[in-house]
């Protein structure tokens, strides 16, 4: 059986050992944090990526439609399919309106129809595109 003096000495040694381990652990953490700060910038990663990185753009990522000798670039595949599903005159009205920013009168002169016809073609095109989108959302597995 150990004497009380040996127990006190053992407790003191354990106490000293525990404190030394704790102190060394904290020193190691502080040293690691100092090293990390040397190697990492303070700026956020997004900012650095914005400065250094860029997004590649490939022609195959967009779709091109032609109207009146001009090309109209569409980035959405579904919109491209919807526009292709329209009759030629309805598609021409939308492309001339949105991509070339022509007025109804200018579109009517180019297509040789009345402004009322342009209005009707646009409304039919909107309705057809709306139906196309509804059909795509309800039945996404159907290939068109």
KAZI-V933813 format. One record per residue. SS is DSSP state (H for helix, E for strand, - for the rest). PSI is psi in whole degrees, -180 to 180 (999 if undefined). BURIAL is I if it has 16 or more other C-alpha atoms within 10 Angstrom, else O. Layout:
BEGIN
ss: (SS	SS)
psi: (PSI	PSI)
burial: (BURIAL	BURIAL)
END
This chain:
BEGIN
ss: (-	-	-	H	H	H	H	H	H	H	H	H	H	H	H	H	H	H	H	H	H	H	H	H	H	H	H	H	H	H	H	H	H	H	H	H	H	H	H	-	-	-	-	-	H	H	H	H	H	H	H	H	-	-	-	-	-	-	H	H	H	-	E	E	E	E	E	-	-	E	E	E	E	E	-	-	H	H	H	H	H	H	H	H	H	-	-	H	H	H	H	H	H	H	H	H	H	H	-	-	-	-	-	H	H	H	H	H	H	H	H	-	-	-	H	H	H	H	H	H	H	H	H	H	H	H	H	H	H	H	H	H	H	H	H	H	H	H	-	-	-	-	-	-)
psi: (127	148	161	-30	-37	-39	-43	-42	-40	-43	-41	-41	-43	-42	-46	-45	-45	-44	-40	-42	-44	-45	-45	-37	-45	-42	-41	-40	-45	-40	-44	-39	-40	-42	-40	-41	-30	-34	-11	139	160	-20	147	152	-39	-40	-44	-43	-35	-39	-43	-33	165	158	127	138	126	146	-27	-10	-7	163	141	132	149	138	129	33	2	149	142	118	125	128	-21	128	-38	-42	-39	-46	-39	-42	-36	-26	-14	153	156	-44	-37	-43	-41	-42	-47	-43	-41	-34	-52	-37	-33	-6	42	150	169	-39	-43	-38	-43	-41	-41	-39	-4	50	178	164	-32	-38	-39	-45	-47	-42	-41	-44	-41	-38	-44	-45	-42	-40	-40	-45	-39	-47	-41	-42	-40	-39	-38	-35	69	-16	-9	125	131	999)
burial: (O	O	O	O	O	O	O	O	O	O	O	O	O	O	O	O	O	O	O	O	O	O	O	O	O	O	O	O	O	O	O	O	O	O	O	O	O	O	O	O	O	O	O	O	O	O	O	O	O	O	O	O	O	O	O	O	O	O	O	O	O	O	I	O	O	O	I	O	O	O	O	I	O	I	O	O	O	O	O	I	O	I	I	O	I	I	O	O	O	I	I	I	I	I	I	I	I	O	O	O	O	I	O	I	O	O	I	I	O	O	O	O	O	O	I	O	O	I	O	O	I	I	O	O	I	O	O	I	I	O	O	I	I	O	O	I	O	O	O	O	O	O	O	O)
END
